[in-house]
Amino acid sequence: MARKLARAGTVLMTIGAVQFCGAAYFCWIGGIDGVLSPVAAVAAVWPVAALLVFLGARIRRTC
């Protein structure tokens, strides 16, 4: 059971990191002209990414 929880924590942390890296890349390329600004993309993604990384770390730590 502890292995499964540790794996679930790793998966959550990976998803959060991929989301944040995607937002950072989107910011680097300059967004989509007239549709979505880089600042809006980062503002929309960072709370979810931070929550996933935090929860993943907490799950891994409890194992």
Residue pairs with C-beta under 8 A, 6 or more apart in sequence:
2 63
3 63
5 59
5 60
5 62
5 63
6 59
6 60
6 63
8 56
8 59
9 55
9 56
9 57
9 58
9 59
9 60
9 61
9 63
10 56
10 60
11 56
12 52
12 53
12 55
12 56
12 59
13 52
13 53
13 56
13 57
13 60
14 56
15 52
16 48
16 49
16 50
16 51
16 52
16 53
16 56
17 49
17 53
19 45
19 48
19 49
19 52
20 45
20 46
20 49
20 53
22 45
23 41
23 42
23 44
23 45
23 46
23 49
24 42
26 38
26 41
26 42
27 38
27 39
27 41
27 42
30 38
31 37
31 38
31 40
31 41
